[in-house]
Amino acid sequence: MELSKLKLELYDLAAIILPGFFLIGELFALVKGLPPVFVSLQSISGAELTLLILCSFAVGNLVQEVGDRLIKQLKGDRFFRQARDRFWASEHKQDVCDKIIKLGGPPIKSVDVAFDYCLTSLGGTFAKRDVFLAISDLSRSLWVLSLLGLLPLTRSVFDASGWEARLTIGVEGLVLIAAAAWLSWVRMLRFRELSESPVFNSFLAQSAKPESSKTQASEPDHD
């Protein structure tokens, strides 16, 4: 298989393949040590790169599932939907319900059903949601990978010679991992919010436009 024949979308690359690639690198560093990872990347062939991408896609899905289940166990099942829940608890909920009925939709009581209805009605006018969601899920996977990075860090500490070198590597590694985990968590929350709340606001804005302007929307939705 040629690499050029692989059709990858933004979400596939950013939220699945990259986390899978990073996890493979972490596992390789855990088994062989960190320096051999860079040596192997310099001598990789086209066929090996294609195989690596395919393996990264498979492993990346596992990283996504681990991140989703772990965070939901820690924060609850509605954690990733808290932005839409906050909107639904606000006074603007009734505006959305009224607009749905005005457009011929049924009375809706569930926030998730209303969210899907609004997102479907928007079509491709909120195309950036795919980007926001990909960044959020990538950040979630980076948070998981930061925690898993403790394993190759432990290997690097034991591989170092002398207690001073081990202490230096350990402290610097922990600082980098803590910073990466915190930044990934903050970015995950921010872009998850950007991918959720504007759906209702965009629906309210678009539903007020003339029908002729809606027919001019040419960009399809990828959800």
N, C-alpha and C positions, 0 to 999 in steps of 0.2 A: 504494500500500500504506500502511495506517495503522500507526503505531508500536504501537498497543495490540494489534494482531493478531499481533505477533511474540511467539512463545513461547520465552523464553530461560531456561535453567537457570543455576544458580550457576557451573558450570564454563565455560559459554559466555561469560558476562559477564566473570568475573574473569580467566580464563586465556587467552581468545582475543580478545574484543572490546576490552577495555581495552588490551592490548598493541598491537593493530592501530591503535587510536585514537591512542595515544602515538606510534607510528611515523609515522603520517600527519602528526601535528603536527610531528615532527622534520624530516620531509622538506619540509613547508611552510616551516618556519623556515629550512631550508638554502637554499631557493630564494628566498623573499621576505623573510627576516629575521624576528626574533622578534616585534616589535610587531604586524605585520599578523595574526599568529595570533590574538591576543586580540581584535582588532577584528573578525575574521571570525566568531569564536565568539559575539560579542554580537549579531550580526545574522542568525544562522542560522535558517532557517524549519523548519517541521515536516517537509516533504517532503525538504529537504536533510539534516535530522538522520537521517531514516530511511535515506536513501542512504548517509550517512556510517557508520551502524551496519553496513549490509550490506558496505560496503567494508572496514570495520574487522574484520569477521568473516573476510573473505578474507585480508586482510593479516596478521591475527593468527595464522592457521594457518602462514603463512610464517615469522613470528617464532618460533613454537614449534619448527618444523622446524630452523631455523638454530641455535637454542639447544641442541636435542637433539644434533644432529650435531657442533656445535662442541665441546661439553663431552665427548662421547664420544670425539672425536678427541684431546682433551687428557688425559682421565682414564681412558679405557678403556670398553668396552662394558658392563661390570658396575657402573659407577659409581653409577647410580641404583638399583641393587639390592643395594648393599653392606650395607644393614641386614638384609635377609633372609639374605644370605650369612653374616653374623656369627652370626645366630641358628642357622643350619643347622650351623655349625661348633661350636656349644656343646653341652653335655650334654643340653639340652632337645630336641634333634632326635629322639632316640629316643622321647620322650614323645609327640611329634606323630605319628610313624610308628605307634606302638602304638595311639593313639586312632583313627587312620584305619582300621587293620585291624579294630579293635573295632567300628567303626561299619559295617563291611561293605565298606570300600574296598579297593583293591588295594595291594600293596606298592609304595611310591614311593621312588625314589632321587634324583630331581631336585628341587631346592629350588623351582624355578619351578612344577613340577606340583603340589607340595605346597602352595605358596602359593595357587594357583588353587583347589585343592580346599578349603582352609580358608576362603577368601573366599566361595566358593559355599555352603559349609555354614553360614556365619554369616548369610546372607540379609541382612536389613536391620538386624541388631543392632549393626553397626558403621557407622552412617550418617555419622558424622563423618569417615570416611575420604574422602568426596567433598570435604568442606571442606578437609581437610589437603592433599589432592592438588591442589586448585585453587589454594591459597595457594602451594604449592611450585612449581607450573608458572608461576604469575604471577610469582613471585620470579625464576625462571629467565629469563623474558622481560624482566623489568626489568633483570637483569644484562646481557643482550644490548643492550637499549636504552640502558643507561648507556654502553657502549662506543661505540655509534653516535652518542651525544650529542656525541662529540668533533667531529663534522662541523658541526653548527649552531654549536657553540662557536667553531670556527675562523672561521666566517662572521661571528659577532658581534664577534670580535676585530678582523677586518679592517674591519668597518663603523665601529668606534669611531674617534674623532678624537683624535690625540695618543698618544704612546707610553705616557704614564702611565695613560690610560684603558684602552688595550689590555693593558697589563701587569696592571692591576687585574682586568679582566674575565677575562683568561686564567688568572690564579692562582686567583681565586675559583671560576671554572668548573671547573677541574681538581680542586679540593678537593671541590666538591659531587659531581662525577662519581665520584671515587674513593670517597667516603663512600657514595654510592648503590650503587655496584657491590659494595662489601664487605658492606654490610648486606643487599643482595639475595642474595648468595651464601650468607651465614650463615643467612638465613631459609629459603632453598631447601633447604639440607641438613637443617635442624631439622625442617621440616614434611614432608620426604620420609621422614625416619626415623619420624615419628609416623604416617604413612600405611602403613608397612610392618610394623614389628616388632609392634605390637599385634594384627595379624591372627592370628598364631600363638598368642599368649597368650589372646586372646579365644576362639579355637577350643578351646583346652584347657579354659578355664573353662566355656564353654557346653556342651561335650560331656559334662560331668559333671552337668548339670542334668537333672531328670526330663523325660521326653518331653512331659508336659502343659504344662510351662512354655514349651517351644519352640513349641507350637501357638498360644500367645497372642501371639507376635510379629506385629505388624500392619504395621510399616513396611517397604515393599519396598526391595530393593537396586537401585541405579541403575547399577551397573558392568556 
